């Protein structure tokens, strides 16, 4: 997605963990989306890993991330 034409995409919420293997790519995607004029929010969660949101029932940060996704969608 980093090399894609991002024009015309809806608002983006990007979430990743600070320990995410793709953290650098996530931050580059955020920059590319901003450069394309998109509405974009990027949230980096300390101590979290790839797909940490799957653990919402057990990890407080994952639960918080899921609530943020719902809030973002409701806001748009």
Long-range contacts (C-beta under 8 A, 24 or more apart in sequence): 1-29, 2-28, 2-29, 2-32, 5-36, 6-32, 6-33, 6-36, 6-38, 7-36, 7-37, 9-33, 9-36, 9-38, 10-76, 11-38, 11-39, 11-40, 11-41, 11-72, 11-76, 12-38, 12-39, 12-40, 12-41, 13-40, 13-41, 13-43, 13-68, 13-69, 13-72, 14-40, 14-41, 14-42, 14-43, 15-42, 15-43, 15-44, 15-45, 15-53, 15-65, 15-68, 15-69, 16-42, 16-43, 16-44, 16-45, 16-48, 16-50, 17-44, 17-45, 17-46, 17-47, 17-48, 17-49, 17-50, 17-52, 18-44, 18-45, 18-46, 18-47, 18-48, 19-47, 19-48, 19-49, 20-48, 20-49, 20-50, 21-50, 22-50, 39-76, 41-72, 43-68
